Amino acid sequence: MSDDTPIIAQKSPFPVEVTEGKTYFWCSCGRSQKQPFCDGSHKDTGFQPQKWTAEKDGTVFFCGCKASQRKPLCDGSHNGL
């Protein structure tokens, strides 16, 4: 797999309880063992984690397939994979 193609972590979103004002770093490469968040596995690839800050407390659905057009959140793109 080339370094510019993300690995599909899973073909469904990751539901996560988030806290208002807290910053999260979403894994964009699919290599992290701590999905959907970055663990540094992107080292030596062209990928960087995506910073996202929660606007309110609640459940959000982080993209698991890495194909969303609304990164880091799910937009249903996994349904077409």
N, C-alpha and C positions, 0 to 999 in steps of 0.2 A: 504494500500500500504506500502511495506517495505521501510525502510530508505535508501536502496541501489538501489532502482528502481526509476529513474526520472519520473516525471509527464510530459506527452506530453503537452507542452504549446500550440502548434498548429501544424497541419500536413502540414506546408509550411514554407519556410524560412522567416526571417525578413529582408527586405531590409533596410540598414542603410547607410546614408551619413557619411563617416568617414573623419577625418583630419589627414594628415601625421604627425607621431610622437606622436599622442595622444594615451593614453592607455585606454582600455575598459575592463570591467570585466563582462564576459558572465555568465549568470545564467546556472549552470549545473544541478540543481535539478528540475527545472520547476515550482517551487513554487512562484517565484518573481511576483509581481504585475507590475513590470516595465520591462517586457520582451522586448528584449532578455537579458537585463542586470540585474545584481544582486541587490537586495534590502535588503539582509540580512535574507531572509526567510529560508535559509538553516540551520539556527541555530538549534542545537540539532539533526542534521542529519549527515550522513557521507559525505556530499557534501561540496565542496568549489568552489567559483567562479573561472573561468579560465581567467587569464590575457592575453590580446591580444593587441599588439601595431600596429597601421596602418603604413604600409610602404609607402603609397601614399594616396593622396586625392581621393575620389571617392565613389562609391556605392559598398558595400560588402553585402553578404547574410549570416546572422548569422542563425545557426541551430535553428529551433523551436521545432523539435520533440525530441531533445536530444539524437538521435541515430546515428548521423553522425560519421564516422570514421575520419573526418577531423576537429573535434571540435576545435574551436567554429564555424567554417564555415560549411555551408550546403554542403553535398555531394550527395543529392538526396535520402537518406535513407528513407525519409518520403513517397516516392512512394511505398514502400513495406510494409507499416504499415496498 
